[in-house]
Amino acid sequence: MKALRVVSHHAEKAFLAFVLLAVVLGGSGRAAFANLFLQLAAIALIAIAAWRLRGIVPTRALRWSFLLLAAIIALPLVQLIRLDPDIWRLMPDRGWIAEGFAQLDVDAPWLGISLTPGATLAAWFHLLPPVAAFLFALTLDPRGQRRALGVLLVAAMISLALGTLQFAAASPSLHFHAISNVGSATGFFANRNHLATLLLMAMPASATLIATWRVDRKGDAIPQRRRWLLAGPLLLLLFSGLLMTGSRAGFGLGIAAMLLSLLIVRRGSGGGLPVSLALVAAVTCVAVIVLAYVSGLGTRAVAEAASLSTDELRIVAAPITAELGWRYFPFGSGFGSFETMFKSAGGAVNLGQYYVNHAHNDYLELWLEAGAAGIVVIVGFLILWLGTTRLHWRAPPGDAATLGKAASMAVGLVLLHSVVDFPLRTLGAAVPFAMMCAFALAASVGVATPARHARGELRIHVRNATPQRA
């Protein structure tokens, strides 16, 4: 017990390292050893987070979030429960399996809902790192939250620097994964869209850090002009990274993210943008755009983002995935089964130029793999997110409201990006996303956040409740 208290006391640094390593190592769902390392580390973090969260007084929103989290964790396991052959053969599109056993003159075994149990078990282990990030992030105090946002921003900037080299050189040697978007900025990811997701989350994170920056090292108040001089170039730099990824969704969402991030800076810091700085910012933006096009880099980026054809994978795969979802409704085909199911129904699409490992629409993929239960989880998550977002943007100015706006905005950007891609299938994006979910929830319900340990005890503060001692 005493050892756990000591570990818990110093666990924040381990958590920050975990977030950074998730971005560096978790850039592909097929990086087996890297993902295994993150999953093992997540088990330890979950245990420490549970210790730090003991004695919490849950509010209604927190109870709903824990219920939703429990459902997400339980669904893959439920799909693995073995059922009597007379039961599972009655489920949609399972008759052919029973016929196969009959033709072989073999008694049908007990099987689960999942048609790919190995992939479903792997999908469950894939949940551990984001679950650990969510639970641990709930225990961070305001200083810890800022540090975590800083780590996220540092990870994004390192990825952006690497992505710039990848974009300029267009060489496979600068990409870390066998299957990658060579010629586009991918950073530590295999997929350019997943780097775009990370950069999108980094925008509101940077806005929060700037808006809540009150004093410098000398103890002097930070002037408003300095905040804007920092926010403008930083957001523009992140947006340039989105251009280099060639992600169309990243480009469109990036414009909205920039505008909303500037609004967060304005509201969070309590001051508007001086006219002189607005003029300088406008001129700078125009100069950067002109320079990008003159150099040819901007032309490549925009041309990459503008290329869209009706035979593109996400357009071709969507109706096939939707049809498969109806075929296996209401139980689904099992988490992690998409690739196998699509090969059985994709027809000529599997023989073309495509590498079909995901539906490029996480909602359709969840509809196929989890059926009705997956839809319930999505609806529950959206209701919880909309409620917290509404609360944040109607709240009076303050550091907690600023963090809440930024975190809920980051979550919303990823939810929108998931309509045309699968960013949460890689730990490099899923772990920061889970952390931002926790920050949005903590800011909205007043969940505890002072993580001061006195004799190993964590004090939890909940809005409209007396601070509790574990």
LINFENUR-V473430 format. One record per backbone hydrogen bond with DSSP energy under -0.5 kcal/mol. NH is the residue of the N-H (numbers start at 1). CO is the residue of the C=O. If there is no record, write none. Layout:
BEGIN
NH/CO
NH/CO
END
This chain:
BEGIN
5/1
6/2
7/3
8/4
9/5
10/6
11/8
13/10
14/10
15/11
16/12
17/13
18/14
19/15
20/16
21/17
22/18
23/19
24/20
25/21
26/21
26/22
31/28
32/30
35/31
36/32
37/33
38/34
39/35
40/36
41/37
42/38
43/39
44/40
45/41
46/42
47/43
48/44
49/45
50/46
51/47
52/48
53/49
54/51
56/53
58/56
63/59
64/60
65/61
66/62
67/63
68/64
69/65
70/66
71/67
72/68
73/69
74/70
75/71
76/72
77/73
78/74
79/75
80/76
80/77
81/78
83/111
87/84
88/84
89/85
90/87
91/88
94/91
97/94
98/94
99/95
100/96
101/97
102/98
103/99
104/100
105/102
106/101
111/83
113/79
114/79
115/333
120/116
121/117
122/118
123/119
124/120
125/121
126/122
127/123
127/124
128/124
128/125
130/126
131/127
132/128
133/129
134/130
135/131
136/132
137/133
138/134
139/136
140/137
145/141
146/142
147/143
148/144
149/145
150/146
151/147
152/148
153/149
154/150
155/151
156/152
157/153
158/154
159/155
160/156
161/157
162/158
163/159
164/160
165/161
166/162
167/163
168/164
169/165
170/166
174/171
175/172
180/178
181/190
182/180
184/181
185/244
186/184
189/186
190/27
194/191
195/191
196/192
197/193
198/194
199/195
200/196
201/197
202/198
203/199
204/200
205/201
206/202
207/203
208/204
209/205
210/206
211/207
212/208
213/210
214/212
216/220
219/216
222/214
223/221
226/223
227/223
228/224
229/225
230/226
231/227
232/228
233/229
234/230
235/231
236/232
237/233
238/234
239/235
240/236
241/237
242/238
243/239
244/240
245/241
246/242
246/243
247/242
248/246
251/247
252/248
253/249
254/250
255/251
256/252
257/253
258/254
259/255
260/256
261/257
262/258
263/259
264/260
265/261
266/262
267/263
268/264
269/265
270/266
271/266
274/272
278/274
279/275
280/276
281/277
282/278
283/279
284/280
285/281
286/282
287/283
288/284
289/285
290/286
291/287
292/288
293/289
294/290
295/291
296/292
298/292
299/292
300/296
301/297
302/298
303/299
304/300
305/301
306/302
307/303
308/306
312/309
315/312
316/312
317/313
318/314
319/315
320/316
321/317
322/318
323/319
324/320
325/321
326/322
327/323
328/324
329/326
331/328
332/328
333/368
334/369
337/334
341/337
342/338
343/339
344/340
345/341
345/342
346/342
349/346
350/347
351/348
352/348
352/349
354/349
356/354
357/355
362/418
362/421
363/418
365/361
366/362
367/363
368/364
369/365
370/366
371/366
371/367
372/330
373/330
373/370
374/370
375/371
376/372
377/373
378/374
379/375
380/376
381/377
382/378
383/379
384/380
385/381
386/382
387/383
388/384
389/385
390/386
391/387
392/388
393/389
394/390
395/391
395/392
402/398
403/399
404/400
405/401
406/402
407/403
408/404
409/405
410/406
411/407
412/408
413/409
414/410
415/411
416/412
417/413
418/414
419/416
420/417
425/422
426/423
428/26
429/426
430/426
431/427
433/429
434/430
435/431
436/432
437/433
438/434
439/435
440/436
441/437
442/438
443/439
444/440
445/441
446/442
447/442
448/461
451/449
454/452
454/457
455/453
457/454
459/452
459/457
460/458
460/468
463/445
465/462
468/460
470/458
END
